[in-house]
Amino acid sequence: MSAAGGTMQAYIRLTGETAPAELTGLTEWLSREGEFRGRTAVGRPEVRPDQMGGITEVVIVALGAQGAGTMLAASLSVWIRHRRPSADIEVTGPDGRSVKVSLRNAPEEDVEAVLRRVLER
């Protein structure tokens, strides 16, 4: 979790053999969404003192307005449905809660509901 200038952030990490290409595609997808245009970047998440740092890049999304987490969950579920990436996704919400979803096994109808639980404030 991070609050850059009072803005809460969500982190999206992809893992698997196609993760780097999928991360680029996801970043481009979110950058075309009106709510997330100019609020999406690729970077490394902050590491808390009790965590070991990772080298994995993540998509960082600044969640501005109330309801942005819900909109991000909806956008991610549409991206997943259309791309069906062969990668797993881990989403960490503004409060630090996270969820890992194996996209190869997850029923489409469950993905958005799971993401909403993590991203809604």
Stockholm file with secondary structure:
# STOCKHOLM 1.0

chainA/1-121         MSAAGGTMQAYIRLTGETAPAELTGLTEWLSREGEFRGRTAVGRPEVRPDQMGGITEVVIVALGAQGAGTMLAASLSVWIRHRRPSADIEVTGPDGRSVKVSLRNAPEEDVEAVLRRVLER
#=GR chainA/1-121 SS CCEETTEEEEEEEEESTTHHHHHHHHHHHHHHSTTTTTSEEEECCCCCTTSCCCCCCEEEEEECSTTHHHHHHHHHHHHHHHHCCSSEEEEECTTSCEEEEETTTSCHHHHHHHHHHHHCC
#=GC SS_cons         CCEETTEEEEEEEEESTTHHHHHHHHHHHHHHSTTTTTSEEEECCCCCTTSCCCCCCEEEEEECSTTHHHHHHHHHHHHHHHHCCSSEEEEECTTSCEEEEETTTSCHHHHHHHHHHHHCC
//
